[in-house]
């Protein structure tokens, strides 16, 4: 039976028997707490018993980093992180972080060691492939975030007193000017797409004309589109993990749940595409495996597409088309840049992209805004030239 022992002034030890070891010796879990009186200590004892019974209690013995990572995964990461984020965290943990800190106890890891580790990620060989140079600044910052998260939990759970990552400045992410297609290159791309399967043509068309993310495009269902009004209602995104397979979830932010207007031309293309998809589904009959979801873009039997299949197809087609190499995600940037060059208000562009703040859009596309501003300034020359000619 659990009990309380007075240890000193305002100090009590909580004792909870949890069975016997292989030699018949009683096993007890203990915890020392500061309380004004025994009544308060007994309340703490009740909480302590619940923690032990539910598996939430972490003993404050000297834990190694790998031991705590397992606790962190079970008690926090699997519950609080999205499946996709958890998979990414796990990949970086096992590839670089655990090999670096796996031999250390939690309290032995100091800020200077965190700094040294982040520095090694900038060096040749840290990528783990044949390419020269270290990891990108964004990937290095991601490693920092993982470490900070783990040690934050360790402080919360009183395994360590201080988070060593708190005293390390977050690495800066070097902003890169994204590659985008010009209006001429988009026209050239669309000419090539005329010869492709309608599914792939529409995937690329929506990426350019709506600025939607890959996961948002692949999660589109016909019930999310009003072809009479020419509207797309972005309500979900598709991700994939090895553990859980395909996952439909809410988009990244509240603003990502949005309505996007379609041009008349794109609306007409979607109407024709819907007829093709409806016919395909009808012909499949019992072989249809899409369930209640009628996705715009799916496998031949109606199942969700693997997100990386889009990336693979896109890379192969760019080589075939002999167009400049840009990522599929940069079609989203292309969409925004084309709208900026057409003089569309930044607030409208931000809403179409689903950004939480207009400032994010301004930061991402500052270079395009500057170019548009320079072009706008040049229009004044015609005014002054006109006056000069009349003089």
VEXRO-728732 format. One record per residue: residue in one letter; x, y, z of N, C-alpha, C in turn. Coordinates in steps of 0.001 Angstrom, whole numbers, padded with zeros to 6 digits, always signed. Layout:
! VEXRO-728732
aXYZXYZXYZ/...
END
This chain:
! VEXRO-728732
x+000847-001201+000000+000000+000000+000000+000880+001248+000000/x+000503+002242-000808+001269+003475-000909+001203+004247+000401/x+002287+004934+000734+002303+005693+001990+003248+006890+001871/x+003185+007775+002912+003984+008998+002958+004939+008917+004142/x+006192+009329+003933+007174+009403+005016+007663+010841+005140/x+007699+011350+006375+008228+012704+006577+009748+012630+006576/x+010403+013505+005793+011851+013458+005643+012536+014624+006337/x+011868+015717+006510+012453+016904+007122+011420+018003+007095/x+011853+019217+007386+010911+020324+007399+010334+020547+005994/x+009031+020449+005878+008308+020633+004609+008748+019648+003525/x+009312+018512+003925+009771+017520+002940+009172+016154+003259/x+008604+015517+002238+007982+014202+002416+008441+013267+001281/x+008545+011995+001614+008857+011009+000580+007606+010181+000305/x+007243+010092-000965+006093+009303-001390+006597+007918-001777/x+005965+006889-001254+006415+005514-001514+005249+004708-002090/x+005495+004083-003259+004459+003271-003894+005043+001891-004226/x+004596+000820-003524+005044-000536-003857+004498-000951-005227/x+005354-001569-006046+004912-001965-007395+005199-003437-007680/x+005311-004250-006608+005512-005683-006816+006840-006175-006281/x+007312-007300-006835+008534-007941-006354+009444-008271-007530/x+010762-008295-007261+011702-008676-008320+011844-010193-008368/x+012754-010711-009200+012907-012162-009398+013371-012883-008144/x+013970-012158-007197+014449-012757-005960+013451-012591-004808/x+012288-012050-005120+011257-011881-004098+011385-010598-003299/x+012295-009723-003728+012482-008464-003004+011456-007433-003487/x+010852-006712-002512+009818-005732-002852+010415-004572-003655/x+009690-004180-004712+010113-003034-005529+009234-001837-005153/x+009886-000721-004879+009153+000502-004535+009599+001641-005450/x+008645+002484-005791+008980+003718-006499+008779+004863-005523/x+009754+005737-005472+009701+006836-004496+009877+008189-005178/x+009388+009190-004478+009503+010554-004980+009453+011501-003785/x+010415+012421-003723+010456+013392-002624+009797+014690-003073/x+008881+015215-002229+008155+016436-002582+008208+017432-001438/x+008053+018694-001771+007977+019768-000779+006506+020077-000517/x+006055+019904+000712+004662+020179+001086+004630+020792+002479/x+003597+021604+002745+003474+022260+004047+003083+021296+005157/x+002288+020277+004771+001828+019332+005791+001547+017973+005144/x+001171+017005+005985+000963+015642+005502-000255+015540+004587/x-001271+016375+004830-002476+016352+003983-002125+016676+002529/x-001298+017716+002357-000866+018073+001011-000033+016951+000398/x+000812+016335+001239+001670+015245+000757+000836+014050+000297/x-000269+013782+000990-001131+012662+000614-001842+012922-000717/x-002128+014202-000983-002704+014559-002280-001685+014307-003396/x-000417+014660-003114+000653+014412-004080+000865+012909-004281/x+000675+012149-003198+000816+010697-003278-000243+010115-004221/x-001467+010621-004116-002548+010135-004992-002220+010398-006466/x-001670+011598-006742-001260+011924-008118-000137+010997-008575/x+000790+010727-007643+001944+009882-007943+001500+008462-008319/x+000530+007956-007589+000005+006612-007858-000613+006551-009256/x-001387+007602-009609-002024+007658-010933-000968+007695-012030/x+000091+008500-011825+001174+008589-012811+001808+007226-013051/x+002038+006487-011986+002660+005168-012105+001729+004189-012803/x+000458+004198-012407-000502+003245-012969-000789+003492-014446/x-000719+004760-014880-000988+005088-016276+000277+005102-017135/x+001418+004866-016498+002676+004822-017239+003238+006184-017571/x+002721+007239-016916+003179+008591-017202+004397+008996-016378/x+004700+008232-015351+005803+008613-014464+007153+008224-015059/x+008081+009155-015039+009454+008895-015464+010353+009044-014248/x+011028+007981-013878+011899+008007-012700+013064+008966-012929/x+013398+009767-011921+014441+010770-012077+015863+010215-011954/x+016065+008923-012289+017420+008387-012252+018197+008936-013440/x+019486+008667-013472+020313+009154-014563+019937+008392-015829/x+019330+009135-016762+018872+008519-017999+019835+008859-019126/x+020046+007889-020004+020827+008179-021196+019929+008869-022204/x+020544+009534-023159+019774+010235-024180+018854+009274-024946/x+019357+008108-025405+018459+007179-026109+017286+006702-025264/x+017529+006490-023957+016443+006062-023064+015358+007130-023001/x+015791+008388-022888+014794+009447-022797+014067+009635-024122/x+014772+009474-025238+014120+009606-026549+012963+008616-026675/x+013146+007398-026164+012066+006406-026200+010875+006864-025359/x+011167+007442-024185+010089+007988-023330+009384+009129-024059/x+010173+009994-024678+009642+011162-025413+008736+010717-026551/x+009150+009682-027265+008353+009173-028381+007003+008642-027894/x+007031+007823-026827+005801+007179-026345+004855+008156-025660/x+005430+009060-024871+004590+009925-024031+004271+011279-024663/x+004971+011629-025735+004722+012938-026344+004590+012866-027873/x+005682+012463-028527+005759+012606-029987+004639+011897-030740/x+004367+010638-030366+003352+009871-031082+001952+010456-030897/x+001755+011170-029780+000431+011733-029477+000268+013160-030003/x+001340+013953-029920+001224+015384-030180+001658+015806-031586/x+002543+015049-032210+003032+015421-033531+002183+014751-034610/x+002097+015395-035765+001415+014754-036885+002236+013551-037329/x+001587+012600-037998+002279+011385-038421+003457+011713-039328/x+003263+012709-040199+004316+013090-041134+005505+013712-040405/x+005210+014611-039448+006268+015259-038666+007004+014239-037814/x+006266+013317-037213+006890+012282-036388+007844+011424-037221/x+007441+011103-038428+008300+010293-039296+009579+011053-039661/x+009445+012363-039936+010617+013178-040267+011536+013310-039053/x+010958+013587-037869+011746+013672-036637+012525+012372-036423/x+011838+011242-036582+012468+009940-036348+013618+009706-037317/x+013429+010104-038564+014473+009895-039574+015740+010665-039205/x+015583+011927-038823+016748+012734-038451+017373+012254-037138/x+016520+011805-036223+017027+011296-034944+017957+010108-035146/x+017501+009131-035893+018276+007902-036044+019446+008056-037003/x+019345+009027-037919+020426+009196-038888+021591+010003-038327/x+021298+011057-037535+022383+011937-037109+022414+012247-035609/x+021239+012483-034999+021228+012956-033610+021620+011860-032625/x+020989+010689-032727+021325+009598-031800+022766+009107-031948/x+023291+008987-033174+024709+008618-033284+025641+009623-032614/x+025230+010884-032547+026068+011914-031932+025963+011912-030407/x+024750+011758-029877+024539+011889-028428+024138+010583-027737/x+024108+009492-028477+023585+008235-027949+024337+007647-026772/x+025595+008022-026591+026391+007463-025492+026322+008313-024233/x+025625+009443-024289+025631+010385-023164+024383+010282-022304/x+024574+010658-021014+023417+010815-020135+022825+012197-020372/x+021551+012344-020066+020851+013583-020368+021534+014814-019773/x+021927+014727-018496+022500+015907-017838+023924+016209-018299/x+024524+015285-019081+025888+015505-019572+025921+016342-020847/x+024777+016486-021489+024740+017217-022766+024632+018716-022489/x+025634+019457-022940+025755+020885-022650+025597+021726-023931/x+025344+023046-023763+025158+023923-024926+026295+023856-025940/x+027537+023792-025460+028681+023770-026362+028670+022533-027254/x+028187+021412-026712+028113+020180-027503+027011+020278-028568/x+025931+020969-028221+024868+021209-029206+025415+022079-030342/x+026147+023125-029972+026744+024015-030972+027692+023255-031895/x+028547+022412-031298+029507+021636-032086+028781+020709-033071/x+027700+020090-032588+026930+019186-033443+026337+019930-034633/x+025710+021089-034378+025099+021874-035453+026162+022335-036450/x+027368+022611-035931+028465+023036-036804+028888+021909-037740/x+028914+020678-037242+029316+019541-038087+028332+019317-039231/x+027075+019738-039042+026076+019548-040089+026337+020439-041305/x+027197+021451-041127+027548+022339-042234+028690+021778-043072/x+029352+020753-042553+030579+020253-043181+030305+019200-044253/x+031300+019007-045128+031223+017963-046152+031020+016604-045493/x+030181+015782-046105+029943+014438-045587+028732+014321-044708/x+028222+015456-044211+027057+015400-043306+025782+015007-044036/x+025762+015183-045347+024568+014847-046130+024359+013337-046237/x+025461+012607-046200+025345+011152-046314+025245+010668-047740/x+025633+011561-048696+025647+011137-050100+026962+011610-050731/x+027039+011540-052037+028279+011887-052745+028404+013382-053028/x+027379+014141-052708+027410+015566-053016+028278+016325-052011/x+028965+017355-052508+029806+018166-051636+028953+019167-050862/x+029555+019690-049793+028841+020666-048972+028019+020000-047886/x+027632+020802-046907+026853+020277-045795+025362+020344-046054/x+024598+020170-044979+023144+020240-045084+022700+021677-045316/x+021509+021838-045827+020967+023182-046037+020698+023831-044684/x+020641+025155-044676+020388+025883-043424+019027+025512-042843/x+018040+025236-043718+016704+024852-043244+016741+023494-042547/x+017517+022548-043088+017617+021218-042494+018370+021274-041166/x+019389+022111-041095+020134+022279-039835+019204+022845-038760/x+018395+023835-039135+017448+024401-038175+016441+023348-037723/x+016077+022433-038625+015137+021358-038278+015731+020463-037187/x+017019+020147-037295+017689+019350-036256+017662+020086-034919/x+017866+021397-034984+017814+022228-033771+016433+022135-033125/x+015379+022219-033930+014007+022155-033414+013726+020817-032730/x+014242+019741-033307+014031+018411-032718+014691+018337-031344/x+015932+018778-031268+016658+018754-029988+015964+019633-028950/x+015539+020813-029371+014868+021720-028429+013588+021095-027900/x+012830+020444-028765+011589+019798-028355+011861+018698-027333/x+012843+017859-027602+013162+016745-026698+013590+017262-025326/x+014488+018236-025302+014980+018742-024019+013945+019584-023292/x+013036+020216-024017+011920+020919-023357+011069+019945-022553/x+010797+018781-023162+010016+017765-022446+010787+017242-021232/x+012106+017107-021382+012926+016607-020270+012879+017559-019077/x+012828+018873-019350+012721+019863-018269+011328+019797-017647/x+010290+019720-018487+008907+019642-017994+008721+018433-017080/x+009343+017322-017446+009183+016079-016696+010229+015913-015594/x+010999+017009-015369+011968+017068-014264+013056+015998-014348/x+013402+015630-015570+014527+014717-015772+015835+015496-015707/x+015814+016730-016228+016953+017641-016123+016424+018994-015654/x+017315+019826-015158+016893+021119-014623+016824+022197-015692/x+017698+022111-016689+017786+023181-017678+017942+022605-019075/x+017303+023243-020044+017397+022828-021431+018681+023390-022043/x+019639+022546-022421+020893+023063-022985+020709+023761-024326/x+019612+023447-025014+019371+024064-026319+018902+025511-026162/x+018334+025841-024995+017828+027195-024758+018937+028236-024829/x+020151+027815-024545+021291+028737-024553+022041+028721-025889/x+021449+028082-026878+022034+028037-028221+021124+028803-029169/x+021678+029756-029886+020882+030572-030803+020383+029727-031965/x+019120+029893-032303+018532+029125-033401+019243+029466-034709/x+019696+028455-035449+020378+028719-036732+019466+029466-037690/x+020053+030399-038410+019276+031166-039387+019087+030361-040662/x+017933+030518-041263+017671+029888-042552+017974+030908-043640/x+018889+030560-044519+019243+031458-045615+018119+031448-046637/x+017524+032611-046843+016422+032686-047803+016978+032610-049219/x+016395+031710-049986+016814+031537-051375+015729+032056-052308/x+016184+032656-053372+015241+033084-054399+014784+031842-055155/x+013509+031523-055038+013008+030313-055668+013029+030410-057192/x+013188+029272-057825+013126+029231-059283+011667+029207-059720/x+011344+030020-060682+009970+030048-061209+010025+030124-062730/x+008909+029780-063346+008807+029889-064795+008246+031262-065177/x+008739+031765-066285+008184+032998-066846+006865+032665-067545/x+006147+033694-067938+004881+033489-068642+005112+032711-069943/x+006223+033011-070620+006551+032325-071867+006812+030840-071615/x+007530+030536-070525+007837+029135-070205+006587+028369-069784/x+005656+029054-069115+004389+028405-068746+003609+028046-070001/x+003580+028953-070987+002904+028659-072267+003540+027441-072937/x+004870+027378-072909+005586+026256-073513+005247+024952-072788/x+005187+025032-071447+004839+023859-070638+003432+023370-070978/x+002489+024286-071070+001103+023904-071349+000964+023268-072736/x+001798+023693-073700+001779+023081-075031+002215+021619-074946/x+003241+021360-074136+003700+019981-073949+002621+019135-073274/x+001903+019730-072319+000910+018985-071540-000305+018570-072370/x-000509+019213-073503-001625+018849-074372-001534+017384-074812/x-000295+016875-074859-000068+015507-075336-000084+014483-074193/x-000239+014949-072955-000202+014057-071805-001599+013574-071419/x-001627+012542-070574-002885+012062-070003-003582+013215-069286/x-004895+013260-069369-005670+014367-068798-005403+014538-067303/x-005189+013443-066605-004948+013520-065152-003729+014377-064857/x-002626+014082-065548-001385+014814-065283-001483+016258-065750/x-002164+016458-066844-002348+017824-067335-003087+018673-066298/x-004133+018102-065685-004923+018860-064721-004171+019074-063407/x-003345+018118-063000-002548+018295-061777-001639+019517-061917/x-000938+019601-063049-000023+020727-063277-000805+022022-063478/x-001912+021941-064202-002730+023132-064443-003221+023741-063130/x-003690+022896-062209-004171+023413-060921-003024+023969-060077/x-001851+023349-060150-000701+023847-059394-000352+025267-059828/x-000405+025516-061139-000039+026838-061663-001158+027858-061474/x-002388+027463-061722-003491+028437-061711-004096+028682-060330/x-003853+027772-059379-004417+027977-058029-003346+028189-056964/x-002113+027767-057231-001056+027882-056222-001217+026891-055085/x-002035+025853-055280-002243+024863-054218-000995+024017-054007/x-000852+023523-052783+000249+022616-052451-000030+021231-053034/x+001025+020451-053216+000878+019102-053778-000110+018262-052978/x+000022+018259-051647-000858+017463-050804-002310+017906-050887/x-002532+019217-051080-003897+019745-051208-004522+019314-052536/x-003712+019311-053591-004213+018892-054908-004603+017418-054891/x-003737+016585-054304-003999+015143-054296-005153+014756-053372/x-005532+015647-052459-006644+015366-051535-007985+015867-052059/x-007995+016508-053219-009238+017070-053756-010242+015986-054114/x-011462+016170-053657-012577+015305-054039-013543+016130-054887/x-014308+015462-055724-015233+016190-056593-016272+016957-055786/x-016544+016498-054575-017501+017221-053717-016934+018553-053226/x-015625+018762-053414-014978+020010-052979-014949+021052-054098/x-015553+020727-055235-015502+021633-056384-016909+021967-056858/x-017173+023264-057024-018447+023736-057578-018155+024208-059000/x-018455+023348-059968-018139+023664-061360-019097+024694-061951/x-020242+024876-061323-021176+025908-061796-020663+027303-061432/x-020100+027410-060233-019577+028701-059771-018095+028885-060080/x-017413+027781-060457-015982+027863-060724-015181+028083-059452/x-015476+027276-058416-014813+027424-057118-014228+026081-056654/x-013053+026162-056017-012471+025010-055325-012467+025327-053838/x-012941+024367-053047-012945+024530-051591-011866+023619-051008/x-010769+024234-050594-009641+023461-050047-009965+023105-048604/x-010153+021815-048331-010593+021377-047003-009651+020369-046355/x-008772+019757-047134-007912+018731-046578-006628+018599-047400/x-005704+017844-046826-004427+017598-047494-004089+016119-047344/x-003335+015600-048294-002957+014186-048268-001472+014040-047968/x-001146+013200-046986+000241+012867-046700+000367+011349-046669/x+001608+010896-046604+001848+009446-046565+003010+009166-045628/x+002830+008162-044743+003926+007689-043905+003998+006171-044020/x+005170+005625-043759+005353+004178-043852+004485+003446-042833/x+004350+004040-041644+003595+003389-040567+002095+003408-040816/x+001577+004555-041246+000120+004736-041321-000433+004766-042742/x+000438+004783-043744-000032+004844-045122-000560+006225-045485/x-001618+006286-046293-002195+007562-046717-003029+008168-045581/x-002827+009460-045349-003538+010157-044277-004162+011431-044839/x-005480+011558-044697-006167+012800-045047-006303+013625-043773/x-005823+014852-043817-005885+015691-042621-006197+017130-043013/x-006511+017941-042004-006769+019361-042255-005487+020012-042761/x-005601+021035-043617-004408+021713-044131-003556+022332-043033/x-002403+022896-043426-001377+023365-042495-001902+024357-041448/x-002670+025356-041882-003153+026384-040961-004642+026621-041197/x-005242+027400-040313-006663+027737-040446-006923+028453-041766/x-005969+029316-042175-006127+030059-043425-005983+029169-044650/x-005398+027976-044460-005245+027059-045584-006586+026461-046005/x-007565+026485-045098-008923+026063-045466-009561+027268-046152/x-009672+027210-047469-009991+028418-048222-010784+028089-049494/x-011285+029142-050112-011985+029027-051388-011150+029704-052467/x-010929+028999-053579-010125+029532-054673-010985+029602-055932/x-011015+030769-056557-011776+030941-057796-010974+030393-058977/x-011681+029777-059915-011060+029212-061108-011383+030078-062323/x-010483+030095-063283-010775+030791-064530-011795+029965-065307/x-012443+030602-066249-013458+029899-067043-012834+028747-067824/x-011624+028999-068362-010946+027963-069139-010631+026733-068313/x-010134+026932-067087-009804+025805-066207-011078+025085-065778/x-012137+025842-065518-013425+025237-065138-013933+024317-066244/x-013830+024757-067488-014290+023939-068620-013447+022668-068747/x-012134+022787-068513-011263+021609-068555-011651+020612-067470/x-011974+021127-066279-012370+020247-065177-013696+019547-065464/x-014593+020229-066140-015876+019602-066498-015644+018399-067414/x-014747+018586-068403-014442+017486-069320-013726+016354-068578/x-012837+016740-067680-012088+015740-066914-013014+014945-065998/x-014002+015602-065418-014950+014909-064535-015736+013848-065298/x-016096+014155-066520-016816+013176-067352-015950+011935-067589/x-014659+012162-067823-013726+011046-068032-013627+010190-066773/x-013481+010858-065624-013342+010137-064350-014613+009367-063999/x-015752+009974-064225-017029+009310-063912-017206+008056-064766/x-016804+008144-066022-016899+006990-066923-015957+005879-066467/x-014729+006252-066076-013751+005272-065605-014262+004550-064364/x-014855+005318-063443-015372+004720-062203-016510+003745-062511/x-017371+004125-063431-018510+003272-063805-018024+001960-064421/x-017020+002048-065273-016491+000859-065940-015779-000085-064968/x-015222+000461-063902-014526-000374-062918-015485-001276-062152/x-016671-000785-061879-017670-001576-061155-017158-002015-059795/x-017148-003337-059544-016710-003882-058252-015218-003718-058014/x-014477-003401-059054-013022-003244-058906-012642-001874-058336/x-013635-000996-058205-013395+000336-057624-012998+000191-056162/x-011877+000805-055766-011392+000707-054388-011242+002075-053735/x-011960+003047-054263-011873+004395-053710-012792+004626-052533/x-013669+003664-052246-014608+003834-051136-015545+004997-051380/x-015827+005765-050321-016738+006909-050440-016058+008132-051053/x-014734+008112-051100-014013+009252-051658-013928+009139-053185/x-014373+010179-053861-014216+010241-055310-013191+011340-055589/x-011926+010922-055617-010818+011859-055765-010663+012312-057214/x-010228+013552-057388-009923+014027-058733-008740+013244-059304/x-007758+013017-058439-006528+012376-058891-006259+011147-058034/x-006298+009990-058671-006172+008737-057935-005450+007706-058796/x-005250+006520-058234-004718+005412-059023-005821+004930-059969/x-005504+003977-060797-006481+003481-061782-007713+002854-061137/x-007594+002431-059849-008737+001799-059179-009339+002693-058085/x-008967+003981-058109-009614+004942-057211-008908+005203-055898/x-007773+004545-055650-007051+004764-054393-006248+006063-054453/x-005895+006634-053282-005087+007859-053284-003730+007624-053953/x-003223+008648-054604-001905+008570-055221-000821+008769-054161/x+000326+008151-054365+001460+008400-053481+002016+009778-053826/x+002169+010679-052845+002641+012036-053158+003936+012089-053962/x+004862+011159-053695+006137+011209-054413+005999+010818-055880/x+004879+010179-056235+004689+009809-057643+004563+011053-058513/x+004013+012117-057940+003891+013383-058671+005278+013976-058911/x+006100+013957-057869+007459+014496-057975+008266+013728-059013/x+008163+012405-058991+008901+011567-059942+008457+011846-061369/x+007130+011894-061594+006600+012164-062929+007072+013529-063422/x+007028+014526-062553+007394+015896-062915+008859+015971-063354/x+009752+015336-062608+011179+015369-062953+011433+014745-064326/x+010793+013610-064574+010981+012919-065863+010468+013772-067021/x+009328+014422-066826+008754+015217-067908+009593+016455-068213/x+010185+017062-067197+011009+018246-067451+012202+017900-068338/x+012777+016733-068111+013892+016288-068964+013410+016074-070396/x+012229+015473-070501+011653+015204-071823+011321+016509-072554/x+010759+017486-071806+010360+018755-072408+011553+019691-072639/x+012684+019386-071996+013889+020232-072053+013610+021645-071541/x+012838+021674-070443+012552+022935-069757+013485+023086-068563/x+013715+024319-068077+014559+024516-066899+014042+023694-065716/x+014958+023165-064926+014576+022309-063796+014085+023130-062616/x+012815+022966-062269+012265+023539-061044+011494+022427-060335/x+011315+022551-059034+010571+021529-058302+009073+021701-058545/x+008314+020646-058272+006858+020754-058430+006311+021838-057503/x+006874+021959-056296+006414+022978-055345+006645+024382-055895/x+007652+024536-056743+007936+025862-057299+006921+026291-058357/x+006031+025379-058739+004891+025797-059567+003966+026689-058741/x+003912+026437-057437+003144+027288-056506+003750+028694-056495/x+005086+028759-056443+005761+030060-056480+005561+030739-057843/x+005552+029923-058903+005297+030454-060237+003928+031116-060295/x+002931+030451-059713+001574+030983-059686+001538+032356-059025/x+002189+032466-057862+002195+033740-057135+002929+034827-057918/x+004055+034464-058522+004852+035449-059259+004113+035965-060487/x+003418+035082-061184+002643+035506-062348+001552+036502-061946/x+000909+036243-060806-000150+037147-060338+000429+038506-059935/x+001601+038481-059292+002257+039736-058906+002575+040561-060149/x+003102+039893-061174+003460+040595-062407+002232+041138-063147/x+001067+040547-062852-000177+041037-063454-000810+042149-062622/x-000162+042497-061506-000657+043595-060676-001747+043209-059700/x-001920+041929-059439-002937+041483-058487-002517+041879-057074/x-003465+042319-056261-003165+042781-054899-002581+041644-054062/x-001582+041982-053248-000891+040974-052451-001813+040256-051464/x-002814+040954-050962-003746+040319-050033-004531+039207-050733/x-004898+039434-051980-005614+038420-052760-004726+037211-053011/x-003465+037460-053351-002510+036368-053599-002288+035562-052330/x-002143+036257-051213-001923+035599-049922-003088+034687-049574/x-004313+035162-049841-005509+034361-049545-005572+033122-050435/x-005224+033266-051711-005234+032122-052628-004215+031056-052197/x-003071+031513-051710-002022+030580-051293-002314+029946-049937/x-003192+030571-049146-003526+030024-047833-002521+030377-046768/x-001823+031511-046925-000861+031941-045909-001605+032507-044703/x-001043+032293-043520-001692+032764-042291-001596+034280-042150/x-000539+034883-042726-000351+036334-042653+000150+036845-043996/x-000253+038045-044344+000205+038628-045607+001715+038848-045574/x+002268+039038-044362+003710+039239-044214+004516+038065-044734/x+003971+036853-044579+004651+035656-045083+004768+035738-046598/x+003684+036142-047240+003675+036280-048700+004659+037359-049143/x+004672+038471-048421+005581+039572-048755+007032+039130-048653/x+007349+038369-047591+008724+037896-047397+009131+036917-048493/x+008205+036017-048846+008524+034989-049841+008715+035567-051240/x+007928+036583-051557+007922+037075-052933+008378+038530-053040/x+009233+038932-052101+009766+040288-052113+010508+040616-053387/x+011271+039612-053908+012046+039852-055133+011124+040112-056324/x+009988+039376-056367+009040+039564-057465+008349+040921-057356/x+008058+041326-056113+007439+042631-055895+008359+043756-056340/x+009664+043575-056061+010644+044594-056441+010706+044734-057961/x+010696+043595-058663+010731+043622-060123+009476+044284-060687/x+008316+043956-060076+007051+044549-060529+007050+046055-060275/x+007655+046476-059158+007723+047892-058821+008593+048649-059826/x+009716+048027-060201+010603+048650-061189+009892+048798-062537/x+009125+047752-062905+008379+047809-064166+007324+048911-064108/x+006687+049058-062933+005663+050088-062769+006274+051485-062901/x+007471+051660-062333+008137+052960-062387+008461+053360-063818/x+008790+052367-064639+009163+052667-066033+007999+053256-066828/x+006763+053018-066369+005592+053558-067092+005563+055087-067070/x+006213+055684-066059+006199+057143-065967+007034+057793-067070/x+007982+057023-067631+008810+057583-068691+007970+058028-069882/x+006939+057224-070192+006101+057563-071342+005366+058882-071121/x+005016+059160-069837+004323+060414-069536+005230+061611-069793/x+006479+061504-069285+007408+062618-069427+007895+062762-070865/x+008016+061625-071576+008419+061698-072982+007362+062416-073803/x+006097+062158-073410+004992+062808-074118+005050+064324-073953/x+005346+064782-072716+005436+066227-072446+006600+066857-073201/x+007715+066052-073249+008914+066560-073918+008656+066761-075410/x+007944+065820-076005+007645+065907-077436+006711+067064-077748/x+005849+067405-076770+004885+068482-076992+005501+069868-076765/x+006655+069842-076073+007283+071130-075715+007832+071849-076951/
END
